[in-house]
Amino acid sequence: MLGNLNNKIALITGGGQGLGLGIVKRMAEQGADIVIADINNNNTLDAKEIVEKLGNSAWTSYMDVTDKLSIKNSIEEIISNTKRIDILVNNAGVAGAAGSTGTFFRDIDWEFTWKVNVKGVADVTEAVLPYMLKRKYGKIINISSVAARAAKYTTAYYATTKMSVIAYTQALAREFASQNINVNAIAPGRIWTAFHQDWMEERDKLGDDVVKGRDRYEVFLESLREVIPMGRPQTPSDIGALAAFLASEDASNITGQTIQCDGGQVMV
Ligand SMILES: NC(=O)c1ccc[n+]([C@@H]2O[C@H](COP(=O)([O-])OP(=O)(O)OC[C@H]3O[C@@H](n4cnc5c(N)ncnc54)[C@H](O)[C@@H]3O)[C@@H](O)[C@H]2O)c1
C-alpha cells in the first residue's frame, strides 16, 4: 500500500474540521493512530470518534498555537499518553483576524495571521522536535497555500504568511536532514471549508455585490473556475492523501519540497 502509516502516531493541529479533518481521516485510513490538537474542543471529539470507528487509537488535546504555554502543556500531555510523535502536521491556520474581509488592510490582520500561520507553526514544531531528535525520526508537514505563489483572490498578509511557511520548511529541512527528519509543505488550492464560508459572510455584511443574496458555494465555484485549469475545487481528502504519502516511507528521500495540490493553478 502506498503511504502506509501502520504503527505511526500523527499529531495534526487544527485537526477538528476542514482540511485538518481530511488529513486526520486519511492518515487513520492508512493505519496511523491520531492526535487531534485544536483550539475548538467540540470538533476534536467528533474527529476522535471518526478515527476510533476506523479501529485506530485517537487522542484529543486542547492547543492554541498562538500561546506557547498552551503548546507546551498540550505536547507534554500528548507525550505522556503516546510516548512519541512520529508525524507532525502543522495545519491550523487563519485567513485574518475576526471580521477580516480582505478588502482593506488592518494591523490586526497582519499580526494575528502571522501569529497563527507562521509563529504558531514554528512554536509547535520547536516543541515537538526534541522528541523527534531523540529518536532520529520524524516527518513534519506544513500546510502552506496556493496563495503563496498565485496572488489572485488572496490578501497580501495571508500570502506573505504562506510564503513564509515555505521558507521555514526549507530552512528546517536543511537543518535537520542529517537527523533523519523530513520536512515538507503542501500548498492546497481551493477547498470549501469554514475558511471560505466565514469570509463570504463578512463580505456579505459589507454589501459586496458579488456575494449579496447569492448561493455561497456558487460564488466559490465561479471564482475558482477563473483560475484553476481543472475547473473544480480540491477536497480535504486530496490533501489528506498527499499528507499521508509525504509522511510515509515512500517519501523518505523527499525533503524541503512544497507540493501544490491545486488543480494546476500553479505550475512550478
Ligand atoms: N480552505 C482552503 O481553500 C485552503 C487553501 C489553502 C490552504 N489552506 C490552509 O489549510 C489550513 C486549514 O484550513 P481550513 O480551510 O481547513 O480552515 P478551517 O477554518 O475550516 O479549520 C481550521 C482549524 O484550525 C483550528 N484553529 C484555528 N486557530 C487555531 C489556533 N490558534 N490553535 C489551534 N487550532 C486552531 C480551528 O479550530 C479549525 O479546526 C490553514 O492553514 C489554511 O490556511 C486552506
The ligand as a MOL file (V3000), in Angstrom:
LIG
                    3D

  0  0  0     0  0            999 V3000
M  V30 BEGIN CTAB
M  V30 COUNTS 44 48 0 0 0
M  V30 BEGIN ATOM
M  V30 1 N -9.6890 26.0560 2.5840 0
M  V30 2 C -8.8170 26.3480 1.6250 0
M  V30 3 O -9.1890 26.5660 0.4480 0
M  V30 4 C -7.3400 26.4120 1.9260 0
M  V30 5 C -6.4570 26.5820 0.8410 0
M  V30 6 C -5.0930 26.6260 1.0820 0
M  V30 7 C -4.6060 26.4840 2.3670 0
M  V30 8 N -5.4820 26.3410 3.4010 0 CHG=1
M  V30 9 C -4.8920 26.1860 4.7410 0
M  V30 10 O -5.3490 24.9600 5.2930 0
M  V30 11 C -5.3750 25.0600 6.7200 0
M  V30 12 C -6.7380 24.6250 7.2290 0
M  V30 13 O -7.7300 25.4590 6.6430 0
M  V30 14 P -9.2830 25.0770 6.6100 0
M  V30 15 O -9.8010 25.5780 5.3300 0
M  V30 16 O -9.4700 23.6600 6.9680 0 CHG=-1
M  V30 17 O -9.8130 26.0460 7.7720 0
M  V30 18 P -10.9400 25.8470 8.9000 0
M  V30 19 O -11.1880 27.2150 9.4160 0
M  V30 20 O -12.0820 25.0350 8.3810 0
M  V30 21 O -10.2020 24.9570 10.0200 0
M  V30 22 C -9.1190 25.4570 10.7650 0
M  V30 23 C -8.9420 24.6150 12.0260 0
M  V30 24 O -7.8720 25.1990 12.7720 0
M  V30 25 C -8.2850 25.4020 14.1210 0
M  V30 26 N -7.5780 26.5550 14.6620 0
M  V30 27 C -7.7370 27.8610 14.3330 0
M  V30 28 N -6.9540 28.6290 15.0830 0
M  V30 29 C -6.2700 27.7980 15.9100 0
M  V30 30 C -5.3190 28.0090 16.9390 0
M  V30 31 N -4.9060 29.2510 17.3010 0
M  V30 32 N -4.8110 26.9260 17.5840 0
M  V30 33 C -5.2330 25.6710 17.2570 0
M  V30 34 N -6.1530 25.4230 16.3100 0
M  V30 35 C -6.6630 26.4820 15.6530 0
M  V30 36 C -9.7990 25.6360 14.0260 0
M  V30 37 O -10.4650 25.4170 15.2670 0
M  V30 38 C -10.1850 24.6350 12.9440 0
M  V30 39 O -10.4120 23.3440 13.4800 0
M  V30 40 C -4.9960 26.5010 7.0460 0
M  V30 41 O -3.6180 26.5660 7.3370 0
M  V30 42 C -5.2890 27.2470 5.7420 0
M  V30 43 O -4.5110 28.3970 5.6290 0
M  V30 44 C -6.8400 26.3010 3.2120 0
M  V30 END ATOM
M  V30 BEGIN BOND
M  V30 1 1 1 2
M  V30 2 2 2 3
M  V30 3 1 2 4
M  V30 4 1 4 5
M  V30 5 2 4 44
M  V30 6 2 5 6
M  V30 7 1 6 7
M  V30 8 2 7 8
M  V30 9 1 8 9
M  V30 10 1 8 44
M  V30 11 1 9 10
M  V30 12 1 9 42
M  V30 13 1 10 11
M  V30 14 1 11 12
M  V30 15 1 11 40
M  V30 16 1 12 13
M  V30 17 1 13 14
M  V30 18 2 14 15
M  V30 19 1 14 16
M  V30 20 1 14 17
M  V30 21 1 17 18
M  V30 22 2 18 19
M  V30 23 1 18 20
M  V30 24 1 18 21
M  V30 25 1 21 22
M  V30 26 1 22 23
M  V30 27 1 23 24
M  V30 28 1 23 38
M  V30 29 1 24 25
M  V30 30 1 25 26
M  V30 31 1 25 36
M  V30 32 1 26 27
M  V30 33 1 26 35
M  V30 34 2 27 28
M  V30 35 1 28 29
M  V30 36 1 29 30
M  V30 37 2 29 35
M  V30 38 1 30 31
M  V30 39 2 30 32
M  V30 40 1 32 33
M  V30 41 2 33 34
M  V30 42 1 34 35
M  V30 43 1 36 37
M  V30 44 1 36 38
M  V30 45 1 38 39
M  V30 46 1 40 41
M  V30 47 1 40 42
M  V30 48 1 42 43
M  V30 END BOND
M  V30 END CTAB
M  END
